[in-house]
Amino acid sequence: MKKMLGLFTLLFSTFIMGQHTADKRISISEHQTDDIYLAGETIRINAIVDGDVVAAARKISIIDSLQEDLMAVGADINVRGPVKDDIRAVGGRLIIDSEVGDDVILAGGEVTITENAVIYGNLINFSGNIEMNGEVKGMLKSYSGEIVLNGKVREEAYLYGGSILINGEISGTSKIAAEEFEIGNDARFLSDVEYWSEDPEINFKNSLINAKATYNEGLMPDKEDLSWNVWKGFSLVAFGLWVFYVISAFLILVLLNWAFNDFFADTVTHLDKEILTSFIYGLLYLLGMPLLILFTFILIIGIPVGLFLLSVYIFSVLFGHLIAALLLAHYLNKNRNWNFWTLILVSLGLAIVLRLLTLIPFLGSLVSIAVIAIGYGLFLLVFLQKRKNKLKIAQ
């Protein structure tokens, strides 16, 4: 029983500090001298980090300085502290409000480069819309639904969007293609610009400084170009989400296997003979636990117990595929002699397979649920058998 409680306690604590936390935040407030990998609901970095930062969360805030790269995936990403090297970020809303020592690659719904931002490398962006108010020392390339450029680009600019407003300064040559293209009063082109718009008669006002503007019908995006650009944007988003999943799963599997390696190895020895029974026990747990929780809520005195059981149940469902993957890895290792990290990598691969199976309509979900049910059923079966043996010894 202690091992079962310990396992669920570990799941609970991992949930609080990890990727599925609902109301807690991870806060880095002490100087970090190495790379850090973080997965949480809310992540806030208030201290200097000497190495890379890899972060996946709903909300990510970078307040202090990062000495190396930032790779982030989240719904809301706000970078206010300086980043000495590259930024690669995927999210719903992204704000860069600091100096960045090298390239910035972004994919998201809404991107804002504030007037305080200075990017010393290139800025490459795939987004629904972008407002660029800062300074890019290198090249700017953006594929967006709406582009507003109020800042400065020191090298070339390649802008493709549905609507583009230029009210800033571009020093290098430009290629701009948009259905709607507008030049603001503060726009400055210091080199030649080629453009395409549905209206070829664009008023460049006084924006051309020793430069000329040329209408280029060849810049008009065809369906293949549009599909390719959209595909690149979605590919970056999908890649970011998978990075989020893989990092989080890896950290949890390391923690689980470190704490309960012997328990998992002992449990899988019963799998060959008890697989059907384990499946039945697992279904009883997955289907019966909600009824038990509901019953405890009916009784006022049972509400605290119900809340605890509800937490355990939610965590066990969320981590079910990881538990099942780790059990399968230990089962495959019965006649082998894998080391710790081999077990982790195998279990991570199995977890990814289980996650991909859920994308298959109906059948994939059934297989995934069956594997998870066998895993938890095996835990319950081993626990009950050990309890029965202890009672026999006591008698």
Sequence and secondary structure as in RCSB ss.txt:
>XXXX:A:sequence
MKKMLGLFTLLFSTFIMGQHTADKRISISEHQTDDIYLAGETIRINAIVDGDVVAAARKISIIDSLQEDLMAVGA
DINVRGPVKDDIRAVGGRLIIDSEVGDDVILAGGEVTITENAVIYGNLINFSGNIEMNGEVKGMLKSYSGEIVLN
GKVREEAYLYGGSILINGEISGTSKIAAEEFEIGNDARFLSDVEYWSEDPEINFKNSLINAKATYNEGLMPDKED
LSWNVWKGFSLVAFGLWVFYVISAFLILVLLNWAFNDFFADTVTHLDKEILTSFIYGLLYLLGMPLLILFTFILI
IGIPVGLFLLSVYIFSVLFGHLIAALLLAHYLNKNRNWNFWTLILVSLGLAIVLRLLTLIPFLGSLVSIAVIAIG
YGLFLLVFLQKRKNKLKIAQ
>XXXX:A:secstr
 HHHHHHHHHHHHHHHHSTT SS EEEE S B S EEEEEEEEEE S BSS EEEEEEEEEE S BSS EEEEEE
EEEE S BSS EEEEEEEEEE SEESS EEEEEEEEEE TT EESS EEEEEEEEEE SEESS EEEEEEEEEE 
SEESS EEEEEEEEEE SEE S EEEEEEEEEE TT EESS EEEE SS     TT BSS  EEE GGGS  HHH
HHHHHHHHHHHHHHHHHHHHHHHHHHHHHHHHHHHHHHHHHHGGGHHHHHHHHHHHHHHHHHHHHHHHHHHHHSG
GGHHHHHHHHHHHHHHHHTHHHHHHHHHHHHHTTTS   HHHHHHHHHHHHHHHHHHTTSTTHHHHHHHHHHHHH
HHHHHHHHHHHHHHHHHHH 
